[in-house]
Amino acid sequence: MTDKHFFTWSDPIPVTGPMLLEFLECAYNGQYYELPFSIDAHAKYYYSLLYIRSALQAKVNILSSCYQPHPLFPRQAFAQLAMDYLWFGNAYLEKSVARTGKLLALRPSPAKFTRRDKDNRYKFISNGDGILNGYTVHDFLPGAVLHLLEPDVNQELYGVPEWLPAIQAALLNEAATNFRLRYYQNGSHAGYILYLTDANINEDDIKNLEDELKASKGPGNFRNLLLYSPNGNKDGI
């Protein structure tokens, strides 16, 4: 009985795809509550999901054009707050108060780095001394942060952007674009099985042919397979 060999054609599936919405809860890690979705992956989509980004940017521009600037809250700060709310489903506004109790300014706190703690308190996490040394956590004063969130049906701690389910379709479009880009960059547009049966072919020629096939493929693009079977049946594959 001949041995059976199995192999797969596909590449590993990234965890930011189908598992995007499978977080169980807003877990408390001892310092703050985690978000119900991957905030780091969501921030990276800002530079890849251009169709969604352009639509949300248009909304921000319209809102900013209608906004009446206030000395404590300028138009640029309002635009940042609006983008955080539309992209992350969360927007945080910090109240800067003097010792006398007078309100000095309203500053948006970046949603990517702001977290919610117990007793309705908030924290800001930052990569203070570099990734190798971990994150630093800054505690906001009680009542200093106003939290605007897009309601979610699974929890009440954080907001979830309404367009989050559209990410799967957007990722599929990105994968199709990457496929076309690889096909274009590949040059030879190879991707086949080369089956040789002539027993008179020199082994050095086989090795040279194998090297040429490898050189015809760009990094990460289509894979070619060379099968040399001396005196093999032409219908063997």
C-alpha positions in Angstrom: 0.0 0.0 0.0 1.4 3.4 -1.0 1.7 6.2 1.6 -0.9 8.9 1.4 0.2 12.6 1.5 -2.1 15.5 2.3 -1.5 19.3 2.0 -3.6 22.4 2.1 -3.8 25.4 -0.2 -4.9 28.1 2.1 -3.0 30.5 4.3 -3.6 31.0 8.1 -6.7 33.1 8.9 -6.0 36.3 10.9 -7.7 36.5 14.3 -9.0 40.0 13.6 -11.4 38.6 11.0 -14.2 36.1 12.0 -13.4 36.4 15.7 -13.8 40.2 15.8 -17.1 40.1 17.7 -16.5 37.0 19.9 -15.3 38.8 23.0 -17.3 37.5 25.9 -17.6 40.6 28.1 -15.9 43.8 29.2 -13.5 42.0 31.5 -12.0 43.9 34.4 -8.2 43.5 34.4 -7.6 45.0 37.9 -7.1 48.5 36.6 -9.9 49.2 34.1 -12.6 47.5 32.0 -11.5 46.1 28.6 -13.4 47.0 25.5 -15.8 44.5 23.9 -13.8 44.6 20.7 -10.1 44.9 19.7 -9.4 48.6 19.9 -5.9 48.2 18.3 -7.3 46.3 15.3 -10.1 48.8 14.9 -7.6 51.7 14.9 -5.6 50.0 12.1 -8.7 49.8 10.0 -8.6 53.6 9.8 -5.8 53.3 7.2 -7.2 50.3 5.3 -11.0 50.6 5.1 -10.9 53.7 2.9 -14.5 53.6 1.8 -15.8 53.6 5.4 -13.3 56.2 6.4 -14.2 58.6 3.6 -17.9 58.4 4.5 -17.2 59.0 8.2 -14.8 61.8 7.3 -17.6 63.5 5.3 -19.8 63.3 8.4 -17.1 64.9 10.5 -16.6 67.7 8.0 -20.4 68.4 7.8 -20.7 68.5 11.6 -17.6 70.7 12.0 -19.0 73.2 9.4 -22.2 73.4 11.4 -20.5 73.7 14.8 -20.4 77.1 16.4 -16.9 77.4 18.0 -16.7 78.1 21.8 -13.7 79.6 23.6 -13.5 76.5 25.8 -14.0 74.1 22.9 -12.6 75.1 19.5 -13.6 73.6 16.2 -10.5 71.3 15.9 -11.2 69.8 19.3 -14.9 69.2 18.2 -13.7 67.5 15.0 -11.5 65.1 17.0 -14.3 64.3 19.3 -16.7 63.7 16.4 -14.2 61.3 14.7 -13.6 59.3 17.8 -17.4 58.9 18.3 -18.0 57.9 14.7 -15.0 55.6 14.4 -14.8 54.0 17.8 -18.3 54.5 19.1 -16.9 56.3 22.1 -15.9 59.9 22.7 -14.4 61.3 25.9 -14.3 65.0 26.9 -12.1 66.0 29.8 -13.0 69.0 31.8 -10.0 71.2 32.9 -11.0 73.0 36.1 -9.1 75.6 38.1 -8.6 75.3 41.8 -11.3 77.9 42.2 -13.7 75.6 40.4 -13.8 77.6 37.2 -14.0 75.7 34.0 -10.9 76.4 31.9 -11.2 74.2 28.8 -12.8 71.1 27.4 -10.3 68.7 25.8 -11.0 65.5 23.9 -9.2 62.4 25.3 -8.3 60.0 22.5 -10.7 57.1 22.5 -8.1 54.5 21.7 -6.3 55.1 24.9 -9.1 56.0 27.3 -10.6 53.3 29.6 -13.4 53.1 32.0 -12.9 52.1 35.6 -15.2 51.2 38.5 -17.4 53.8 40.2 -17.7 55.7 36.8 -14.1 56.8 36.8 -11.8 56.9 33.8 -8.1 56.3 33.0 -5.7 57.1 30.2 -3.2 54.5 29.2 0.0 55.4 27.3 3.1 53.7 26.2 5.3 55.8 28.4 8.8 54.3 28.2 8.4 52.1 25.2 6.6 48.8 24.5 9.3 46.7 26.2 8.7 48.5 29.5 4.9 48.3 29.4 2.1 50.9 29.6 1.6 53.7 32.1 -1.8 54.5 33.5 -3.0 58.0 34.3 -6.1 58.4 36.5 -8.5 61.2 35.7 -10.0 63.2 38.5 -13.5 61.9 39.6 -16.2 63.5 37.4 -13.6 65.1 35.0 -14.5 63.0 32.0 -17.7 63.1 30.0 -18.3 59.9 28.1 -20.4 59.9 24.9 -21.1 56.3 23.6 -23.0 54.5 20.9 -25.3 52.1 22.8 -24.7 48.4 22.6 -27.1 45.6 23.3 -24.6 43.4 25.1 -23.1 45.8 27.7 -23.4 49.3 29.0 -19.8 50.2 29.7 -18.5 51.1 26.2 -20.0 52.1 22.9 -19.8 50.0 19.8 -19.8 51.7 16.3 -22.9 51.0 14.3 -20.9 50.1 11.2 -18.9 47.4 13.0 -20.7 44.5 11.2 -19.6 46.0 7.8 -15.9 45.2 8.6 -16.3 41.6 7.3 -17.4 42.8 3.9 -14.7 45.4 3.9 -12.0 42.9 4.8 -13.2 40.6 2.0 -12.9 43.6 -0.4 -9.3 44.2 0.9 -8.4 40.5 0.4 -9.7 40.7 -3.2 -7.6 43.8 -3.8 -4.5 42.1 -2.3 -5.1 39.1 -4.6 -5.2 41.3 -7.7 -2.1 43.2 -6.5 -0.2 39.9 -6.0 -1.3 38.7 -9.4 0.0 42.0 -11.0 3.3 42.0 -9.1 4.0 38.3 -9.8 5.1 39.1 -13.3 5.0 35.6 -14.7 1.5 35.0 -13.4 2.5 31.4 -12.7 0.7 29.1 -10.4 0.7 25.6 -11.8 2.0 22.0 -11.5 4.8 21.1 -13.9 4.9 17.3 -14.5 8.0 15.8 -16.1 8.1 12.1 -17.2 11.2 11.9 -19.4 13.8 9.7 -17.8 16.5 11.1 -20.0 16.5 14.5 -18.4 19.7 15.3 -16.5 19.4 15.8 -12.7 21.3 19.1 -13.0 18.7 20.3 -15.5 15.9 19.4 -13.1 17.6 21.4 -10.4 18.2 24.4 -12.7 14.5 24.3 -13.8 13.4 24.1 -10.2 15.5 27.2 -9.3 14.1 29.1 -12.3 10.5 28.3 -11.2 11.3 29.6 -7.7 12.8 32.8 -9.2 9.7 33.4 -11.3 7.6 34.0 -8.2 7.5 37.2 -6.1 7.4 37.0 -2.3 4.1 35.7 -1.0 2.6 35.3 -4.4 1.5 32.2 -6.4 3.3 29.0 -5.7 4.5 26.6 -8.4 5.1 22.8 -8.0 7.6 20.7 -10.0 7.0 17.0 -10.0 9.6 14.8 -11.7 8.5 11.2 -12.3 10.9 9.3 -14.7 8.9 7.1 -17.1 5.7 8.1 -15.4 2.3 7.8 -17.0 1.2 11.0 -18.8 -2.2 10.6 -17.1 -0.7 9.9 -13.7 -1.8 13.4 -12.4 
